[in-house]
Amino acid sequence: MADFQFFPTIVGGKAYAEANGRKVSMKNNGARQEGAEGILGISDGIPTFDIDLSSVCPVGGASVDMWQYFVDRTTIAVGYQPIGSFWVGPFKVMSADLDDKAKDGTSMGSWKLENAGPMTKVA
C-alpha cells in the first residue's frame, strides 16, 4: 500500500502549518501562430505559476505571517512538491480573502500567490 502524505507549502523558509489546501495553476503562455497557410505552430511563452492557499487563521497568529507579506508586497521564496519533485521560486501575495464566523469562532483565509521569477527544481 502506498503512503500518501500532504507535503506542506514552504513560505519564506518555513512550513506554513495552518495551510489546509493548495491549488497550483500553471500556464505556458504560448500563442498559436496562424498564417494564410493555416496554423504555423505555437510560440514559446513564459511559464507562470499561481498558488491558491487555503488556511486556518489563528487569532494568536500563524506560523507564517501572510498578512505582513501581503501588506509589504514582499517577494518571498515559496516551495512546494508537485508530482514528486520539489520546486521553489519567488512569489508575491497578490490577493487575500478572510472569512470570520462569529457563530463558531472560526477564521479562514485564502491567499493568492503569483510567481515573480523563474521556478527552480530543487529535488
C-alpha positions in Angstrom: 0.0 0.0 0.0 1.4 3.4 -1.0 2.0 6.0 1.7 0.2 9.3 0.9 1.1 12.5 2.7 0.3 16.1 2.1 3.7 17.9 1.7 3.5 21.4 3.3 3.9 24.6 1.3 7.2 26.2 2.4 6.9 30.0 2.6 9.9 32.2 3.5 11.8 29.1 4.6 9.1 27.9 7.0 6.4 25.2 6.6 3.0 27.0 6.5 1.4 24.7 9.1 -2.0 26.4 9.0 -2.4 25.8 5.3 -5.0 23.1 4.8 -5.3 23.1 1.0 -3.3 24.3 -2.1 -4.3 24.7 -5.7 -1.4 25.3 -8.2 -2.3 26.7 -11.7 0.3 26.7 -14.4 0.3 28.2 -17.9 2.9 28.0 -20.7 1.5 31.3 -22.2 2.4 30.2 -25.7 0.3 31.5 -28.5 -0.9 29.8 -31.7 0.7 31.3 -34.8 -1.6 31.4 -37.7 -0.9 32.5 -41.3 -2.5 32.3 -44.7 -1.5 28.6 -45.0 -3.1 27.7 -41.7 -1.6 27.0 -38.3 2.2 27.6 -38.4 2.9 26.5 -34.8 2.8 27.7 -31.2 5.2 30.3 -29.8 7.2 29.7 -26.7 5.7 31.6 -23.9 7.0 32.3 -20.4 5.6 29.8 -17.8 3.6 31.3 -15.0 2.5 29.7 -11.7 -0.3 30.8 -9.4 -0.8 29.2 -6.0 -4.1 29.5 -4.1 -3.6 28.5 -0.4 -6.5 28.0 2.0 -5.7 28.2 5.7 -6.9 28.5 9.2 -6.1 31.9 10.6 -5.5 31.6 14.3 -6.3 34.7 16.4 -2.9 34.4 18.1 -1.0 34.4 14.8 0.2 31.9 12.3 3.5 30.1 11.6 3.9 32.3 8.6 2.7 36.0 8.6 1.0 36.0 5.2 -0.8 39.3 6.1 2.5 41.1 6.5 3.9 39.7 3.2 0.7 41.0 1.5 0.8 44.4 3.1 4.6 44.9 2.5 4.3 43.5 -1.1 7.4 41.3 -0.2 8.8 38.9 -2.7 9.2 35.6 -0.8 10.6 32.2 -1.7 7.8 29.6 -1.9 8.4 25.9 -2.3 6.1 23.0 -3.0 6.1 19.5 -4.2 4.0 18.8 -7.3 4.1 15.2 -8.6 7.2 14.0 -6.8 9.6 16.9 -7.4 10.3 19.9 -5.1 10.2 23.3 -6.8 11.0 26.7 -5.3 10.6 30.2 -6.8 10.0 33.9 -5.9 6.3 34.8 -5.3 4.2 37.7 -4.1 0.9 37.5 -2.3 -1.4 39.3 -4.8 -4.7 39.0 -3.0 -6.3 37.6 0.1 -9.8 36.7 1.3 -10.5 36.4 5.1 -13.7 34.8 6.3 -14.6 35.2 10.0 -17.6 33.5 11.6 -18.9 34.8 14.9 -21.2 31.9 15.4 -18.5 29.3 15.7 -15.4 31.5 16.2 -13.6 30.3 13.0 -11.3 32.4 10.9 -10.3 31.1 7.5 -8.1 32.6 4.9 -7.4 32.3 1.2 -4.2 33.6 -0.2 -3.4 34.0 -3.9 0.4 33.9 -4.8 1.8 34.7 -8.2 5.4 33.8 -9.2 7.7 36.8 -9.6 10.5 35.0 -11.4 11.6 31.6 -12.6 10.9 28.3 -10.8 13.8 26.1 -9.9 13.7 22.3 -9.4 15.5 21.5 -6.1 14.9 17.8 -5.8 
